[in-house]
Amino acid sequence: MISFWDLNTPERRCLGQLYMAEPFNNMPHVGRKSLERLIELGLVEESPDTPFEADMHYRRTTEGEQVHDEMLKANRVPR
């Protein structure tokens, strides 16, 4: 399993901001590169509930939820 220590600050911020299926443009201070890496790691996925293809929504996977919980317990979710 991936630990939050394997993620850089922007990636942690991105994971922390995904409370529900969110469009990319609603995630301030998060770059496309961070989002793409989280997808590669299997922590984030495209949401099937995306209303418009041009405004793709993203959500945490089960493993992403576990890593997020680990960050919360360690008080390491960047704002």
Number of C-alpha atoms within 10 A of each C-alpha: 7 13 13 21 12 9 17 10 17 17 21 23 20 24 28 22 20 21 11 11 17 20 18 17 13 11 15 10 10 19 14 11 11 19 20 14 14 21 18 11 15 15 21 23 19 16 17 11 12 15 11 8 7 8 12 17 22 22 23 27 17 12 16 24 18 17 23 23 15 16 19 13 10 10 9 16 19 15 11
